[in-house]
Amino acid sequence: MSVQGAELLPGFRCHKQSEAIEGVLPIGRNSPQRVAHELYAEKLSGTAFTAPRAQVLRTWLYRIRPSVGLGQFSPLDHARLRSAPDAEGVMTPNQLRWGPFDPAANEGDFVDGLVTLATTGSALGQSGIAVHRYTATRSMTDRFFYNADGELLVVPQTGTLTAHTECGVLEVPVGHILLIPRGMKFRVAIETASCGFICENYGAAFQLPERGPIGTDGLANDRDFESPVAAFEDREGDFELVAKFGGKLFSAPIGHSPLDVVAWHGNDVPYRYDLERFNTMGSISYDHPDPSIFTVLTSPSDTPGTANCDFVIFPPRWLVMEDTFRPPWYHRNVMSEFMGLLYGEYDAKAASGFGPGGSSLHNCMSGHGPDTKSYRTGTTTALAPQKLDHTMAFMFESRTILVPTEFAMRAPELHPDYADCWQDLPRGLES
Ligand SMILES: [Fe+2]
């Protein structure tokens, strides 16, 4: 049953299959009259039945018990979890920044420690996202979770997560991401106090961006995404299943582990991805390219090229551009940008308190860019080839305005003096 060190299954959104007991997967059919070992066949549909073939997400699960027969769900209070639309959200065009959150601050597990920083769109309308922090000091053992509102993109910042899912087990260290499909049941185990960021994606499932003239390889390569092999829990007890449904949490008693899938096949499965494997593209002549060149995954909207959410990273890379201001340029964007720093230093905020675990929000049309020190360095440094190393920042970028939660606006981690990082910029038109 244990898969520590076991081989993982490579590929993204392609068809995969795995069985923890040989001979369970039916051959030549999905739902035979009787499944081997009297298991139940159950289908998980991540897209509508009639979605275009290239977009269809579905997995067949062969399990000890089907996903029925648990107790009734009752509402479960959660002080800091919010969903879009958030009636208590605080609208502001100001640039916002938060310091790191203490991973030991939450005396609880991954679900207890969810804190929403911003939301946009509508969980019921299946558009937009929510940006959460998680902190955990305890593993989920007898508690399981699924999210009917969206797919979860988990970005650890401190501590390794082990995700026990219906499809198997994935170990997710810092520098990796974890993608859990909408509706998939899982629990999170930790070894030390852990924290990180989550994009809850209400919209279309994340997919790899088109590469255009880049060609057939580069950016995030399909084969570097890894799915678990089948591993099932056969245990009974007084357990709890927590569901996020319609913006609220619900809890139901369950007498067995719902991670009891013995075999599966399909493409609606969890993934992990090592961000250091990103094949970074950039300018080798002049100018700083649009950061879309760093897109790992994109959740498309109904408007071509205009994402419900892009997941973008700023990985280690060489800067070689000539006669170019190499830091990110000053910018106003119709897309709203939530950014976080996992480790290292971000090249636009060299001197102004954007450390690992920090995050910022630059909303629709709110100006942003390098702080004064980064500006001065960027405009005066001799332009020899330069390696930005040991750094990893990321961005959740949405087509719609991200509304900070009341909690985020009152958090002591919020930097009230963030905008001061631009106050000493010299005026132009100096003689
Ligand atoms: Fe920007």
Residues whose N, C-alpha, C, O or C-beta is under 5 A from the ligand:
A	BS01	LIG	H331 N333
